[in-house]
Each structure stands twice: as structure tokens, then as C-alpha cells.
Amino acid sequence: MRQSLVMGNWKMNGRRAGVQALAAGLKSALVGVSPVEIAVCPPYPFLLLAAADIGPGVALGGQNVSLYNDGAYTGEVSAEMLQDLGCRFAIVGHSERRALFGETDEIVAKKFARARAAGLVPVLCVGETLSERDAGRTEAVVGAQIAAVFAECGSGAFAQAVIAYEPVWAIGTGRAASPGEAQTVHAFIRATVAAQDRSAAEALRILYGGSVKAQNARELFAQNDIDGGLIGGASLDATEFAGICRAAAA
Ligand code: PGA
């Protein structure tokens, strides 16, 4: 039995006062919500501020990690730094990083390896664009994103890792994948990992992300291969996010 995981990706939002208010709001809204693992990924400058107000029951994650270890890489944040700040998770390969910052499957795979080496749990985001879906290429795209990580890290790559399936057309659009559409891809992802490492595949938590709200979460999380969610917009509202966490705990 895999423990559900719900992660909030705050993206590039917030100011100090708002971050503190959201963290404190989450702390009270999440009282008694179990058994489900919960994490939030604030912008880097607010990691410690959020941690101070959110309490020990919610884990922290980075939204990205550098391709490099510590050194002369101006503007970058290393996986070791995130680990030192108390992060448990690191998102790699979010579609916004892939689309806006030129991150290829190979770069994402190297970041995945950096996160792992620093003792973080990498959360690999995968997903197809609408034109790729319409062309029937969903499995080819997602399969290649996963294959790049196996090529970089070997067949044990996904032991203690997380994959988030986030169809690009569902992110921030209000148009979530249907539970059936998501389940089909999640089953494909698990089978793809199982082909290399059966026991990692069975334990692997595969999150769905893309327009998850409290109101559609329960049906999504009820699917066999959906083990929780990666939540963007709705994670900026404590009540809404707590509602999603409750759906995952049900
Ligand atoms: P959304 O974003 O929940 O706002 O659709 C999800 C994500 O980008 O992780």
C-alpha cells in the first residue's frame, strides 16, 4: 500500500507577509488530516520563512535544482543547499522549466541525479502537450522522459523517487485530465518503470498534476495508479489545498 502524497507547488508567487499567512493558514487547515504525506515547494527565498510557520507536519521541497554542485554558478541553487535547508523533495523537469528555460530530457535527468545524490527525493515531472496528445504521441513523449532518467541513473533510478504526470494542456487551464485519461497514463508510467525495476514500480508514488481542485481530487485519487497530486494554483489557498489533502487521505 503506497502512502498518498500531496505536494503544493507555489511557483513564483508570494511576498513575505503572504507566505507567512499561507503557511500559518495551512498549519491550522491541515490539523487532523492523515494518513497522507504533505509537502509544499515555496520559492527559494521563502523556504525557511514558510518552514517556520507551517510546522513540522508538512515537508518542504525545492521547485528546481541546479545542474551543478556548489561552485561558480551565479544565480543557481544546488541540491545540497536545498538538503541543508531541510528540504525532503526536489521537483525536476516541471513543464514550465522545460518550455521556458530550455530544459531537455537529458538536462532534467542530470538534475534528477543531482537531487538523488544530495539525499533529496526527486519528483520527476512528465507530460505531453496538447498537440503531442492529439498526434497520439503521449506514451512516446512520456516514455522518452522516463528513459532519459534510466539512461542517466541506471535501472535503480526510481527507488524512493516520485513521478508526477502533468499533461501540459491541463496545467493552469482549469481543464484537468479526466480520471480515466490520467489513470491510463499512470498505468503506462508504472509499467515503464516496472520493465526495469518491478519493486520500485510497485512502491513508486505517481502523482497527477494539472487543475486539481478539492472538488475533482477525490475521483482522481480513487484511481488505482494515482497516488496523490502535485498542485499549483489551488495550493495557494489553504482551505482548498487542505480539501485536496483530505481527498487524498480518504
Ligand atoms: P495547476 O498547476 O494545479 O495550477 O494546474 C499544476 C502544476 O503546475 O504543478
Residues whose N, C-alpha, C, O or C-beta is under 5 A from the ligand:
A	BS01	PGA	N9 A170 I171 G172 T173 G209 G210 S211 V212 L230 I231 G232 G233 A234
